[in-house]
Amino acid sequence: MDIVIIGSGNVATHLATALNEHHNIVSVYSRTIKNAEILAGKINSKATDNLKELPSKADVYIISVKDDAVSRISEELPDLKGIIVHTAGSIPIDVLKKHPEHGVFYPFQTFSKNKALDFSSIPVLIEANNSETLQSLKDLASSITGKIYEVSSTQRLMLHISAVFACNFVNHFYFIAESILIKAGLPFELLLPLIDETAHKVHASSPSAVQTGPASRNDKNTVQKHLKILQNLGENDLAELYERISKEITELHHHKKK
């Protein structure tokens, strides 16, 4: 397929690189021409910072920009012959309704430009406004991964919420843990085997089945010791957060045992 990439960020970069192995990326757009040129140079494509200069007869146009820019880009696009899709987890398909053929092509992973990923292991969630477009998106997805899911905009938004908890919030908790360790004069690497083992467990079991720690045991003495240390460090907000989460964990596992 002939594909146009609209965007040059993390998702656009990984997606363009993966698709370029099997398809022809005919153009890369970015508001900043330098960014467009960097990505285009990696995949031997053409760069532009003008939406009106995009080829008008590509098979698929992939809008891979910040969520709050998808609607604006869609409205600014000229009349195009191909399928228009976006890659946003929280944006409904209807934002592209002005285009006769449109859909969603959402690679479900956390992306960083300089971190290589095996795209064949990444789920791609698709949605389309008609069955023919849906099949085209399935064909496109199948060229880079075997994990293809047809989901609605509502399902995708709920998945996006769950991802914020499972990825973004968890990563912020890593930052909190690192901050505490720095105050103790200890390296973050001490936590890495624990982090890896916890992640490994949920590949085979429900998270609720592998929960450990003082809150799950209703170990009130340890919880209070932790709270006191946080308070003594002046981390009252963290102490409040610790207490609230511990309460939820204790209540969940106490309820399960009844």
VENJO-V948270 format. One record per helix or strand of 2 or more residues. SS is the DSSP state (H for helix, E for strand). FROM is the first residue (numbers start at 1). LEN is the number of residues. If there is no record, write none. Layout:
ss: [SS & SS]
from: [FROM & FROM]
len: [LEN & LEN]
//
This chain:
ss: [E & H & E & H & E & H & E & H & E & H & E & H & E & H & E & H & H & H & H & H]
from: [2 & 10 & 24 & 33 & 46 & 51 & 60 & 67 & 83 & 93 & 102 & 119 & 123 & 131 & 148 & 153 & 188 & 207 & 220 & 236]
len: [5 & 10 & 6 & 10 & 3 & 3 & 4 & 10 & 4 & 4 & 7 & 3 & 6 & 12 & 3 & 32 & 14 & 4 & 13 & 22]
//
